[in-house]
Amino acid sequence: MNRERYVRLRREDWNDFERLLLKLQNLKEGKWTAEEVSLLARLYRSICFDLSMVQSREWGTQLEEYLNSLVARGHNFLYRSPRGEALPSLTFLLVEFPRLLRSQIRAFLLALALFVVPLLSCTILAAVRPDLAEYLVDREVLEQAKKMYSTSLYTQESPEFLGQRSYMFGFYVNNNVGIAFRAFSLGALAGIGTGLVLLSNGISIGLVQGYMLFEGGNTANNFFSFVITHGSFELTAIVIAGAAGLVLARGIVFPESRTRMQSLQHHGRIAIRLALGAGAMLVVAAVIEGYFSPAPIGSAIKYFTGTLAWIAVIAWLSLAGRGRTPQ
């Protein structure tokens, strides 16, 4: 696809994004509707991808600066703190978010089971019977994964490395946040949609992972050294987004002493805060996956760093905020 056609296809979304920003900048955040927030997040992800595409294909400084400006403005809207205060956002991410997650531990454990059980089962299946894995996943997908990890992605850092990784960063943000958003938003279907998203992703990831185990050698080493670090943030965030969807479903299906609308509002606020925390984790995962995971460094360093990342994520979500009085 050439530059002119790409711009022509994407121009409408860029204009919609600008109009939405102009509308929201004159409203307090409390008056933003759920539809506006959802549209803002979707357009932001797609424009991040557009920017990475333009940078990787060198389609002109003027277009790159325009998209970079849109991304910067969108980022300020999505992640801004109250004026003059940066601490509330940090406090939420470092303290309130993990404490909120622990308060919804049953939803988290259910989401974890829906994701991890098929992931582990399919990993074992594909490692022992790769022929069966080919019936469950398109053989071409497995062969592409095998080809991709049969050799190291890069042997040295170069301008090519930085350009390609910028493109992939945009792709990872768009793809991973999209999965998490579906896991969260489909909770509105009484949790059934959320369960299907978690199950399907657990199955597909498990089958690819098991197939890499079956291949063994450098292929398995390249694969697992690539995924171990960003996986701590990415996979955990997907499960948390699923937990948010289940919390939303609980508000719809089990209103208890509240009216259904009151229950939906109460559980919806909790679910949105969980989804926001998961979104922040996915941005961190995209940075790691885009720039560190494929970097031409020894696999031992990646395994060591990945182990530390998993310990840090587990410790943060398990311990942060304990002993503090909820605000």
Sequence and secondary structure as in RCSB ss.txt:
>XXXX:A:sequence
MNRERYVRLRREDWNDFERLLLKLQNLKEGKWTAEEVSLLARLYRSICFDLSMVQSREWGTQLEEYLNSLVARGH
NFLYRSPRGEALPSLTFLLVEFPRLLRSQIRAFLLALALFVVPLLSCTILAAVRPDLAEYLVDREVLEQAKKMYS
TSLYTQESPEFLGQRSYMFGFYVNNNVGIAFRAFSLGALAGIGTGLVLLSNGISIGLVQGYMLFEGGNTANNFFS
FVITHGSFELTAIVIAGAAGLVLARGIVFPESRTRMQSLQHHGRIAIRLALGAGAMLVVAAVIEGYFSPAPIGSA
IKYFTGTLAWIAVIAWLSLAGRGRTPQ
>XXXX:A:secstr
  HHHHHHHHHHHHHHHHHHHHHHTTS GGG  HHHHHHHHHHHHHHHHHHHHHHHHT  HHHHHHHHHHHHHHH
HHHH  STT  HHHHHIIIIIHHHHHHHTHHHHHHHHHHHHHHHHHHHHHHHH HHHHHHHS HHHHHHHHHHHS
S S SS  HHHHHHHHHHHHHHHHHHHHHHHHHHHGGGTTTHHHHHHHHHHHHHHHHHHHHHHHH HHHHHHHHH
HHHHHHHHHHHHHHHHHHHHHHHHHHHH  TTS HHHHHHHHHHHHHHHHHHHHHHHHHHHHIIIIITTSSS HH
HHHHHHHHHHHHHHHHHHHTTTTS   
